[in-house]
Amino acid sequence: MKAIKILFYFFVILILVFAYGQTFFGEPIWDDYHFIFWRFYNHTPDHTVYWRFHIWPLFDSSLAFLYSIFKDNTFYWHSLNFLLHLVTAIFWEVSCDIFDGPGPSLLCFCFGSIH
């Protein structure tokens, strides 16, 4: 049973890399230009303003911090997004195994990345 589960996860990861791999080198999509890139082209981030006057201060501060590291290199933004989703799926799968719940979440992660 353990070998079947390992093979299943390997197969799901192969599908995931095949389906999602090309997006690492793509351009920003939808509102990424507005929420991430455009706002930092026009002004320097000010975290005190974010925490006093913005609706989503943690979101804005996190983006400013990540932009200071990644700049406009979309490969890093897409890689971080991929890793966050992967960690969440693994956490969910492990918690389902511990509590004897439904799985496999990595398959959901794979199809969720396609959308």
CORPE-V262922 format. One record per residue. RES is the residue in one small letter. OMEGA is omega in whole degrees, -180 to 180 (NA if undefined). NEAR is the number of other C-alpha atoms within 8 Angstrom. Layout:
BEGIN
RES,OMEGA,NEAR
RES,OMEGA,NEAR
END
This chain:
BEGIN
m,-179,4
k,180,5
a,178,6
i,180,7
k,179,8
i,177,8
l,178,8
f,180,8
y,177,9
f,179,8
f,179,8
v,180,11
i,176,10
l,177,8
i,-179,9
l,179,12
v,179,8
f,-176,8
a,-171,10
y,-172,10
g,-177,8
q,-177,8
t,179,7
f,-177,11
f,-179,7
g,178,8
e,173,5
p,-177,7
i,176,6
w,-174,5
d,180,6
d,180,9
y,-178,10
h,-174,8
f,-175,8
i,-167,10
f,-174,11
w,-177,9
r,-178,9
f,173,11
y,-173,7
n,-179,6
h,177,6
t,-180,6
p,177,6
d,-174,6
h,178,7
t,176,6
v,179,8
y,-175,12
w,179,9
r,-169,7
f,-176,6
h,-180,8
i,-177,4
w,-175,7
p,180,10
l,177,7
f,-178,7
d,179,9
s,178,10
s,178,8
l,179,9
a,178,10
f,180,8
l,178,9
y,178,12
s,179,7
i,-171,6
f,-171,10
k,-178,7
d,176,6
n,-174,7
t,179,12
f,-180,9
y,179,9
w,180,9
h,178,10
s,178,9
l,178,8
n,178,8
f,-178,8
l,178,8
l,178,8
h,179,9
l,179,10
v,178,8
t,180,8
a,179,11
i,178,10
f,-180,8
w,-179,9
e,179,12
v,179,8
s,176,9
c,177,11
d,-179,9
i,-176,7
f,177,6
d,-179,6
g,-178,8
p,175,5
g,-7,7
p,-177,7
s,179,10
l,176,13
l,176,8
c,178,8
f,-180,11
c,-179,13
f,176,9
g,179,7
s,-179,9
i,-176,7
h,NA,4
END
